[in-house]
Amino acid sequence: MKNTLREYSAEALTGLFIVLATIGFAYYAWNKTGGGVTAHAVHVKALFPNAGGINSGTEVRVAGVKIGSVLDEQLDPQSYQVMVNLALDPNIPLPLDSSAAITSDGLMSGSYIALIPGGSDRHLKEGDTIIDTQGSVNLMGLIGHYLNNSSGSKPAQNDASGQAADKNS
């Protein structure tokens, strides 16, 4: 047994290193994706008219810093808006009149929810709902609108004979 251990000690140490690195990576990924935040988090809701690009695990940020994550989303049958459940860091008290917007860092990056703190003296607490929200922007619709109106001039109006009417007459 001792000879076998001596012969394969490099392989055993390499295997041990790989196992420890895997555990470390899993712990880092768990904390980075908000897995550890939800246990002691403040759970609030936000109503969005359009929640495209948002799903479970999406980051919630204040001033670009992650303070929580999206737990889930569902359609509210009364308002036909998307009810998004958020888990927020309890160490960062946000004013009750804070607003939320779905945004992204750039054209090719994923979406996140940006919280904009309000000015209230009272803070969001468990079960509160953020009503002042801005949904995600339909990027393809904006690009199509820009392309269709990019000439800057209106099409010429035709008179009864089919000829373009002179604007000066």
C-alpha positions in Angstrom: 0.0 0.0 0.0 2.8 2.4 0.9 4.6 1.7 -2.4 1.4 2.3 -4.3 0.9 5.6 -2.5 4.5 6.7 -3.3 4.1 5.7 -6.9 0.9 7.7 -7.4 1.3 10.6 -5.0 1.5 13.1 -7.9 -1.7 11.8 -9.4 -3.4 11.8 -5.9 -2.4 15.4 -5.3 -3.6 16.5 -8.7 -6.9 14.8 -8.1 -7.2 16.5 -4.7 -6.4 19.9 -6.2 -9.1 19.4 -8.9 -11.7 18.4 -6.3 -10.9 21.5 -4.2 -10.9 23.8 -7.2 -14.3 22.5 -8.3 -15.7 23.0 -4.8 -14.3 26.6 -4.8 -15.7 27.4 -8.2 -19.1 26.1 -7.2 -19.1 28.2 -4.0 -18.0 31.3 -6.0 -20.7 30.7 -8.7 -23.4 30.2 -6.0 -22.5 33.5 -4.3 -22.1 35.4 -7.6 -25.5 34.4 -8.9 -27.3 35.3 -5.7 -27.8 31.8 -4.4 -26.8 32.8 -0.9 -28.7 36.1 -1.0 -32.2 34.7 -0.9 -32.1 33.1 2.5 -32.0 36.4 4.5 -33.2 38.7 1.8 -36.0 41.3 1.8 -38.6 40.0 -0.7 -40.4 42.7 -2.6 -42.5 42.8 -5.8 -42.4 45.0 -8.8 -45.1 45.5 -11.5 -43.7 45.9 -15.1 -45.7 46.5 -18.2 -43.1 44.5 -20.2 -40.5 42.2 -18.7 -38.7 41.0 -21.8 -35.1 39.8 -21.1 -35.8 39.2 -17.4 -35.8 35.7 -15.8 -35.0 34.0 -12.6 -31.5 34.9 -11.4 -31.3 38.2 -13.2 -29.4 40.8 -11.3 -30.9 43.7 -9.4 -28.6 46.7 -9.2 -28.4 50.1 -7.5 -25.9 52.5 -9.1 -24.4 49.6 -11.0 -23.8 47.5 -7.9 -25.6 44.1 -7.5 -27.9 44.1 -4.4 -30.2 41.3 -5.2 -31.7 39.0 -7.9 -35.0 38.1 -9.5 -36.7 35.1 -7.9 -39.5 34.6 -10.4 -42.0 36.4 -12.6 -45.7 35.8 -13.3 -48.5 37.6 -15.1 -50.9 39.5 -12.8 -54.4 38.6 -14.0 -56.0 41.8 -12.8 -53.6 44.4 -14.3 -52.1 42.2 -17.1 -48.6 43.4 -16.0 -45.7 41.2 -15.0 -45.3 40.7 -11.3 -41.5 40.2 -10.6 -40.5 38.9 -7.2 -37.1 40.3 -6.1 -34.8 39.3 -3.3 -32.8 42.3 -2.0 -29.9 42.6 0.4 -31.3 43.5 3.8 -28.2 45.5 4.6 -29.1 48.1 2.0 -32.4 49.8 3.0 -34.1 51.3 0.0 -36.6 54.2 0.3 -40.3 53.2 -0.1 -40.8 55.4 -3.2 -37.9 53.8 -5.1 -38.5 53.1 -8.8 -37.3 50.2 -11.0 -36.3 50.0 -14.7 -35.3 47.1 -16.9 -32.1 48.1 -18.7 -28.9 46.7 -20.1 -25.2 47.6 -20.3 -25.1 47.6 -24.1 -26.6 46.2 -27.3 -25.2 42.7 -26.8 -25.4 42.4 -23.0 -28.1 40.9 -20.9 -30.8 42.8 -19.1 -30.9 43.7 -15.4 -33.2 45.6 -13.1 -31.9 49.0 -12.0 -33.4 50.3 -8.8 -33.5 54.1 -8.4 -33.7 55.2 -4.8 -36.4 57.7 -3.9 -36.5 60.3 -1.2 -38.9 58.7 1.4 -37.9 58.4 5.0 -39.6 55.0 5.1 -37.9 51.9 3.6 -39.0 49.0 1.5 -39.9 46.0 3.7 -40.9 42.4 3.2 -43.9 42.1 0.9 -43.9 45.7 -0.4 -44.6 46.4 -4.1 -42.7 48.8 -6.4 -45.3 50.4 -8.6 -43.1 53.1 -10.4 -41.5 51.0 -13.0 -40.3 51.1 -16.6 -40.4 48.0 -18.7 -37.9 46.7 -21.2 -37.5 48.5 -24.5 -38.3 46.7 -27.7 -34.9 47.2 -29.4 -36.0 45.7 -32.7 -39.0 48.0 -32.8 -36.8 51.0 -32.1 -34.3 50.0 -34.9 -37.2 49.5 -37.3 -38.8 52.8 -36.5 -35.4 54.6 -37.0 -34.7 52.8 -40.3 -38.2 53.6 -41.6 -38.0 57.3 -40.7 -34.3 57.9 -41.4 -34.7 59.9 -44.6 -35.9 62.9 -42.7 -38.2 64.0 -45.5 -41.8 63.3 -46.1 -42.9 61.6 -49.3 -44.1 63.9 -52.0 -47.9 64.2 -52.3 -49.4 63.5 -55.7 -52.1 65.6 -57.2 -55.1 64.2 -59.1 -53.1 63.7 -62.3 -50.5 61.5 -60.5 -47.8 64.2 -60.7 -45.9 65.3 -57.6 -47.5 68.5 -56.3 -45.3 71.6 -56.2 -45.0 72.8 -52.6 -44.5 76.5 -53.6 -47.8 76.8 -55.6 
